[in-house]
Amino acid sequence: MGPDLPIKYLYTGNGLKLFYQSLLEACNDKDNEITRLNMAELAKKIEESIFANTGSSPYDDKYKTCCRSKLWNLRDKRNSEFVSKVISGNIKAEDVYKLTGDEMLSHEKYYQKQIEMRKMIENSVRYESDLVPMKLESDGSLSSCMSGGKKKE
């Protein structure tokens, strides 16, 4: 597992412990008591805001899904930018619950995702020169065009 929560935080659930361990893992000075208390406070704020804003119990799927999403991003070694922003206070712990997946991405990953989306859109666009004209049947349908050949009678 990871380091235990300071004694005054032991009354709360497992979500708090997981957030605490994820935040503390990103710190340079893990053994410092002040660092441990600060990470416990941040973890508590994150977990409480998720609990308050999902309007559900810690056993509810909405709460669990939100916690999993945030933990996944806080633990991502390739996205240390996000956890650093939370620890430094650039992203308020109380606001972590409402962040989307894109908002938790590093600038580099977000930029890559935008490029991939543009490429996908460009590849899905059909230019007028690529289009084949279709003829309507006498009844106004497109049946022969849709079936790939002439309508049999």
Contacts in CASP RR format, 6 or more apart in sequence:
PFRMAT RR
TARGET T0000
AUTHOR 0000-0000-0000
METHOD contacts of the structure
MODEL  1
MGPDLPIKYLYTGNGLKLFYQSLLEACNDKDNEITRLNMAELAKKIEESI
FANTGSSPYDDKYKTCCRSKLWNLRDKRNSEFVSKVISGNIKAEDVYKLT
GDEMLSHEKYYQKQIEMRKMIENSVRYESDLVPMKLESDGSLSSCMSGGK
KKE
1 21 0 8 1.000
2 21 0 8 1.000
2 24 0 8 1.000
2 25 0 8 1.000
3 20 0 8 1.000
3 21 0 8 1.000
3 24 0 8 1.000
3 30 0 8 1.000
3 36 0 8 1.000
4 17 0 8 1.000
5 16 0 8 1.000
5 17 0 8 1.000
5 20 0 8 1.000
5 40 0 8 1.000
5 43 0 8 1.000
6 33 0 8 1.000
6 36 0 8 1.000
6 37 0 8 1.000
6 40 0 8 1.000
9 16 0 8 1.000
9 20 0 8 1.000
9 40 0 8 1.000
9 43 0 8 1.000
9 44 0 8 1.000
12 44 0 8 1.000
12 47 0 8 1.000
13 47 0 8 1.000
13 58 0 8 1.000
14 58 0 8 1.000
15 47 0 8 1.000
15 58 0 8 1.000
15 67 0 8 1.000
16 43 0 8 1.000
16 44 0 8 1.000
16 47 0 8 1.000
17 43 0 8 1.000
18 67 0 8 1.000
18 71 0 8 1.000
19 42 0 8 1.000
19 43 0 8 1.000
19 46 0 8 1.000
19 47 0 8 1.000
19 67 0 8 1.000
19 70 0 8 1.000
19 71 0 8 1.000
19 74 0 8 1.000
20 39 0 8 1.000
20 40 0 8 1.000
20 43 0 8 1.000
22 43 0 8 1.000
22 71 0 8 1.000
22 74 0 8 1.000
22 75 0 8 1.000
22 83 0 8 1.000
23 39 0 8 1.000
23 42 0 8 1.000
23 43 0 8 1.000
23 74 0 8 1.000
23 83 0 8 1.000
23 86 0 8 1.000
23 87 0 8 1.000
24 30 0 8 1.000
24 35 0 8 1.000
24 36 0 8 1.000
24 39 0 8 1.000
25 75 0 8 1.000
26 74 0 8 1.000
26 80 0 8 1.000
26 83 0 8 1.000
26 84 0 8 1.000
26 87 0 8 1.000
27 35 0 8 1.000
27 39 0 8 1.000
27 87 0 8 1.000
29 35 0 8 1.000
30 36 0 8 1.000
39 87 0 8 1.000
42 86 0 8 1.000
42 87 0 8 1.000
42 93 0 8 1.000
45 93 0 8 1.000
45 94 0 8 1.000
46 70 0 8 1.000
46 86 0 8 1.000
46 93 0 8 1.000
46 94 0 8 1.000
46 96 0 8 1.000
46 97 0 8 1.000
47 67 0 8 1.000
49 93 0 8 1.000
49 94 0 8 1.000
49 95 0 8 1.000
49 96 0 8 1.000
49 97 0 8 1.000
50 63 0 8 1.000
50 66 0 8 1.000
50 67 0 8 1.000
50 70 0 8 1.000
50 96 0 8 1.000
50 97 0 8 1.000
51 58 0 8 1.000
51 63 0 8 1.000
53 97 0 8 1.000
53 98 0 8 1.000
54 60 0 8 1.000
54 62 0 8 1.000
54 63 0 8 1.000
54 66 0 8 1.000
54 97 0 8 1.000
55 62 0 8 1.000
55 63 0 8 1.000
56 62 0 8 1.000
56 63 0 8 1.000
57 63 0 8 1.000
58 64 0 8 1.000
66 97 0 8 1.000
69 101 0 8 1.000
70 96 0 8 1.000
70 97 0 8 1.000
70 99 0 8 1.000
70 104 0 8 1.000
73 79 0 8 1.000
73 82 0 8 1.000
73 83 0 8 1.000
73 101 0 8 1.000
73 104 0 8 1.000
74 82 0 8 1.000
74 83 0 8 1.000
74 86 0 8 1.000
76 82 0 8 1.000
78 106 0 8 1.000
78 109 0 8 1.000
79 104 0 8 1.000
79 105 0 8 1.000
79 106 0 8 1.000
79 109 0 8 1.000
81 106 0 8 1.000
81 107 0 8 1.000
82 91 0 8 1.000
82 104 0 8 1.000
82 105 0 8 1.000
82 106 0 8 1.000
85 91 0 8 1.000
86 93 0 8 1.000
86 96 0 8 1.000
91 99 0 8 1.000
102 110 0 8 1.000
102 113 0 8 1.000
105 113 0 8 1.000
134 142 0 8 1.000
134 145 0 8 1.000
135 144 0 8 1.000
135 145 0 8 1.000
136 142 0 8 1.000
137 143 0 8 1.000
137 144 0 8 1.000
137 151 0 8 1.000
143 151 0 8 1.000
144 150 0 8 1.000
144 151 0 8 1.000
END
